[in-house]
């Protein structure tokens, strides 16, 4: 079975590390990590991952703008947004921009597993 390749983007190194650890424990392959929206777009084009986890609030380019650029590049891109509690409007904006799901920080391993399986299996 092919390993699902995931791009993890978050401006906080400890959040990337935490999410990468959870994903690898779930037997996913983290192919690259980015720390802002500009890196997200560049890394998406370079690695063409099966799925992207994208923080909403980041420097340089925020997650919603990065999401829009990734969707413009690949309309079939599978993106899960990540946000802190209390950012419901940003979550709604990201879903309207093409995100397929969202995860609330702090991360919950079971919720991540369900979200990724759901998004990966969707057409």
DRENGU-684929 format. One record per residue (C-alpha): residue number from 0; residue in one letter; x, y, z. Coordinates in steps of 0.05 Angstrom, whole numbers, plus 5000, padded with zeros to 4 digits. Example, Ala and Ser with C-alpha at 12.3 -4.5 7.8 and 13.67 -1.06 7.14 Angstrom:
2
<pt 0; A; <5246; 4910; 5156>>
<pt 1; S; <5273; 4979; 5143>>
// end
This chain:
123
<pt 0; X; <5000; 5000; 5000>>
<pt 1; X; <5025; 5069; 4981>>
<pt 2; X; <5044; 5114; 5040>>
<pt 3; X; <5005; 5179; 5043>>
<pt 4; X; <5054; 5237; 5034>>
<pt 5; X; <5039; 5298; 5077>>
<pt 6; X; <5065; 5370; 5077>>
<pt 7; X; <5062; 5402; 5147>>
<pt 8; X; <5061; 5478; 5149>>
<pt 9; X; <5061; 5518; 5214>>
<pt 10; X; <5102; 5578; 5237>>
<pt 11; X; <5114; 5546; 5305>>
<pt 12; X; <5170; 5494; 5303>>
<pt 13; X; <5142; 5456; 5363>>
<pt 14; X; <5074; 5450; 5330>>
<pt 15; X; <5106; 5422; 5266>>
<pt 16; X; <5145; 5373; 5309>>
<pt 17; X; <5084; 5352; 5348>>
<pt 18; X; <5041; 5343; 5286>>
<pt 19; X; <5098; 5306; 5249>>
<pt 20; X; <5106; 5259; 5308>>
<pt 21; X; <5031; 5243; 5309>>
<pt 22; X; <5029; 5234; 5233>>
<pt 23; X; <5089; 5187; 5233>>
<pt 24; X; <5058; 5147; 5290>>
<pt 25; X; <4996; 5140; 5246>>
<pt 26; X; <5042; 5113; 5191>>
<pt 27; X; <5040; 5174; 5145>>
<pt 28; X; <5102; 5202; 5112>>
<pt 29; X; <5118; 5275; 5125>>
<pt 30; X; <5154; 5295; 5060>>
<pt 31; X; <5168; 5367; 5079>>
<pt 32; X; <5155; 5421; 5131>>
<pt 33; X; <5144; 5495; 5119>>
<pt 34; X; <5140; 5555; 5166>>
<pt 35; X; <5096; 5603; 5126>>
<pt 36; X; <5048; 5607; 5069>>
<pt 37; X; <5101; 5624; 5017>>
<pt 38; X; <5139; 5561; 5035>>
<pt 39; X; <5074; 5522; 5033>>
<pt 40; X; <5061; 5540; 4961>>
<pt 41; X; <5134; 5528; 4940>>
<pt 42; X; <5137; 5461; 4976>>
<pt 43; X; <5070; 5438; 4949>>
<pt 44; X; <5093; 5451; 4878>>
<pt 45; X; <5159; 5415; 4891>>
<pt 46; X; <5134; 5353; 4929>>
<pt 47; X; <5062; 5348; 4904>>
<pt 48; X; <5040; 5315; 4970>>
<pt 49; X; <4976; 5276; 4978>>
<pt 50; X; <4954; 5323; 5034>>
<pt 51; X; <4973; 5389; 5067>>
<pt 52; X; <4962; 5411; 5139>>
<pt 53; X; <4963; 5487; 5138>>
<pt 54; X; <4963; 5534; 5197>>
<pt 55; X; <4917; 5594; 5186>>
<pt 56; X; <4957; 5648; 5222>>
<pt 57; X; <5028; 5654; 5196>>
<pt 58; X; <5078; 5708; 5175>>
<pt 59; X; <5096; 5725; 5102>>
<pt 60; X; <5031; 5695; 5075>>
<pt 61; X; <4975; 5668; 5117>>
<pt 62; X; <4945; 5599; 5110>>
<pt 63; X; <4882; 5622; 5073>>
<pt 64; X; <4922; 5659; 5019>>
<pt 65; X; <4969; 5599; 5013>>
<pt 66; X; <4908; 5553; 5008>>
<pt 67; X; <4880; 5595; 4951>>
<pt 68; X; <4947; 5592; 4913>>
<pt 69; X; <4953; 5517; 4923>>
<pt 70; X; <4881; 5506; 4899>>
<pt 71; X; <4896; 5551; 4838>>
<pt 72; X; <4957; 5508; 4823>>
<pt 73; X; <4921; 5442; 4835>>
<pt 74; X; <4846; 5444; 4842>>
<pt 75; X; <4847; 5372; 4869>>
<pt 76; X; <4894; 5391; 4927>>
<pt 77; X; <4872; 5361; 4994>>
<pt 78; X; <4884; 5412; 5049>>
<pt 79; X; <4867; 5410; 5124>>
<pt 80; X; <4871; 5476; 5160>>
<pt 81; X; <4897; 5482; 5231>>
<pt 82; X; <4876; 5537; 5279>>
<pt 83; X; <4874; 5556; 5352>>
<pt 84; X; <4808; 5558; 5389>>
<pt 85; X; <4766; 5621; 5376>>
<pt 86; X; <4783; 5628; 5302>>
<pt 87; X; <4716; 5604; 5276>>
<pt 88; X; <4710; 5660; 5223>>
<pt 89; X; <4778; 5641; 5195>>
<pt 90; X; <4758; 5568; 5194>>
<pt 91; X; <4695; 5585; 5155>>
<pt 92; X; <4736; 5629; 5107>>
<pt 93; X; <4785; 5572; 5095>>
<pt 94; X; <4730; 5521; 5082>>
<pt 95; X; <4699; 5569; 5032>>
<pt 96; X; <4768; 5577; 4999>>
<pt 97; X; <4773; 5502; 4989>>
<pt 98; X; <4799; 5469; 5053>>
<pt 99; X; <4769; 5400; 5063>>
<pt 100; X; <4772; 5399; 5140>>
<pt 101; X; <4803; 5434; 5199>>
<pt 102; X; <4839; 5414; 5263>>
<pt 103; X; <4837; 5455; 5327>>
<pt 104; X; <4900; 5463; 5368>>
<pt 105; X; <4922; 5432; 5413>>
<pt 106; X; <4922; 5371; 5368>>
<pt 107; X; <4884; 5308; 5384>>
<pt 108; X; <4913; 5245; 5353>>
<pt 109; X; <4846; 5210; 5343>>
<pt 110; X; <4815; 5272; 5311>>
<pt 111; X; <4875; 5278; 5264>>
<pt 112; X; <4869; 5205; 5244>>
<pt 113; X; <4795; 5213; 5228>>
<pt 114; X; <4805; 5278; 5189>>
<pt 115; X; <4862; 5251; 5147>>
<pt 116; X; <4826; 5186; 5130>>
<pt 117; X; <4764; 5225; 5112>>
<pt 118; X; <4801; 5274; 5067>>
<pt 119; X; <4846; 5223; 5034>>
<pt 120; X; <4788; 5177; 5017>>
<pt 121; X; <4745; 5233; 4988>>
<pt 122; X; <4747; 5244; 4913>>
// end
